[in-house]
Amino acid sequence: MTDERFDHAPVLLDRVLELLGVVADGTFVDLTVGGGGHAGALLDVRPGLRLLGLDRDPSAVDAARRNLSRFGERVHIEHARSDDLVGVLAARGIDNVTAVLADLGVSSPQVDRAERGFSYRDDRSGPVDMRMDPTTGPTAADIVNEADETEIRRMLRDLADERHATRIAAAIVAHRPITSTADLADVVRAAVPAPARRRGGDPAKRTFQALRIAVNDELDVLARTLDQALDVVTLGGRVAVISYHSGEDRIVKRRFRTAVDGGCVCPPGLPCVCGAVATARPLGRRAIVASPAERARNPRAASARLRAVEKIEPTPVGGL
Ligand SMILES: C[S@@+](CC[C@H](N)C(=O)[O-])C[C@H]1O[C@@H](n2cnc3c(N)ncnc32)[C@H](O)[C@@H]1O
């Protein structure tokens, strides 16, 4: 694994550099360092930044160490999950975090390697695994072959807005044991009504998305990660997140909004009297998306949404 290339084009790179390139010197934390594409580009333009890079996938840790070795002592990469942030900073005695990036989801090499079990493509069939960290935790096969039908149905609805969740969950249970991703994808495709099968992309896509999110506990991890990132970043420091599906983006949008409006519960348009205190200012009014050119170049960019905030001195929303 160590010698394999890590072919992954960083998404919205120019916009990330614009947003994070202006922070004060200090530590830049890349919570999902992957192959180090974003991280290396920011270190190149900002010699006053050091990098703490985390990734829950040991093969990404190897790749990042390799790809960023040219920065020598400026870089430290650790095998950790993003919601270990506070613990990792404490262990290393770091208290000058001026920029945080989370580029969520899976990398191209993770999806491309059949043995990781992320791909619904027949030519990349592998075990039904889908763990970002293959050293720990249950696999997607454990869910597919052991969870009860109601739980699978709920997962498909809640984590991927799957309209055919009932039929797919029933088909999965009827075809147990399912041992390869190709078999799982076939079961899902056959369960979807023919007209829906002809519309849009591969009907297996949403089921794979839901299973991946569940196996990696992605939404709860993200919520804890955002709390920690907003907490540890210094005043004037920036937190940027790129998400790839609506469930993720909703969590980012809400958490950032709470930081910006202090959780104000006053009616819109009226002065704030609820005592809310803002701790961040938004960088941009809405999510940044990729240009048509980037989408054409890199299909992963099509669903990307980038949001960012800057930490400010706690400020009463209603004024003093
Ligand atoms: C989209 S890739 C990041 C690519 C990176 N920005 C680059 O330019 O190469 C996402 C990476 O984040 C890792 N990852 C996803 N969620 C994580 C989490 N909660 N904590 C740590 N790593 C995570 C995945 O293992 C994967 O390597």
The ligand as an SDF file (V2000), in Angstrom:
LIG
                    3D

 27 29  0  0  0  0  0  0  0  0999 V2000
  -11.7810   13.8910    0.2290 C   0  0  0  0  0  0  0  0  0  0  0  0
  -10.4210   13.1320    0.9530 S   0  0  0  0  0  0  0  0  0  0  0  0
   -9.3400   14.4620    1.3520 C   0  0  0  0  0  0  0  0  0  0  0  0
   -8.4060   14.7970    0.2580 C   0  0  0  0  0  0  0  0  0  0  0  0
   -7.4250   15.9030    0.6050 C   0  0  0  0  0  0  0  0  0  0  0  0
   -8.0870   17.1550    0.8760 N   0  0  0  0  0  0  0  0  0  0  0  0
   -6.4270   16.0790   -0.5210 C   0  0  0  0  0  0  0  0  0  0  0  0
   -6.3480   17.1750   -1.0980 O   0  0  0  0  0  0  0  0  0  0  0  0
   -5.7100   15.1150   -0.8330 O   0  0  0  0  0  0  0  0  0  0  0  0
  -11.0350   12.7250    2.4910 C   0  0  0  0  0  0  0  0  0  0  0  0
  -10.0390   12.0560    3.4150 C   0  0  0  0  0  0  0  0  0  0  0  0
  -10.5100   12.2780    4.7270 O   0  0  0  0  0  0  0  0  0  0  0  0
  -10.4640   11.1010    5.4620 C   0  0  0  0  0  0  0  0  0  0  0  0
  -11.5400   11.2750    6.4220 N   0  0  0  0  0  0  0  0  0  0  0  0
  -12.8720   11.3560    6.1860 C   0  0  0  0  0  0  0  0  0  0  0  0
  -13.5300   11.5920    7.3050 N   0  0  0  0  0  0  0  0  0  0  0  0
  -12.5980   11.7080    8.2900 C   0  0  0  0  0  0  0  0  0  0  0  0
  -12.6550   11.9870    9.6780 C   0  0  0  0  0  0  0  0  0  0  0  0
  -13.8180   12.1960   10.2900 N   0  0  0  0  0  0  0  0  0  0  0  0
  -11.4980   12.0470   10.3800 N   0  0  0  0  0  0  0  0  0  0  0  0
  -10.2990   11.8500    9.7610 C   0  0  0  0  0  0  0  0  0  0  0  0
  -10.2010   11.5610    8.4500 N   0  0  0  0  0  0  0  0  0  0  0  0
  -11.3310   11.4960    7.7200 C   0  0  0  0  0  0  0  0  0  0  0  0
  -10.6160    9.9890    4.4940 C   0  0  0  0  0  0  0  0  0  0  0  0
   -9.9820    8.8220    4.9690 O   0  0  0  0  0  0  0  0  0  0  0  0
   -9.9070   10.5640    3.2550 C   0  0  0  0  0  0  0  0  0  0  0  0
   -8.5430   10.2200    3.2470 O   0  0  0  0  0  0  0  0  0  0  0  0
  1  2  1  0
  2  3  1  0
  2 10  1  0
  3  4  1  0
  4  5  1  0
  5  6  1  0
  5  7  1  0
  7  8  2  0
  7  9  1  0
 10 11  1  0
 11 12  1  0
 11 26  1  0
 12 13  1  0
 13 14  1  0
 13 24  1  0
 14 15  1  0
 14 23  1  0
 15 16  2  0
 16 17  1  0
 17 18  1  0
 17 23  2  0
 18 19  1  0
 18 20  2  0
 20 21  1  0
 21 22  2  0
 22 23  1  0
 24 25  1  0
 24 26  1  0
 26 27  1  0
M  CHG  2   2   1   9  -1
M  END
$$$$
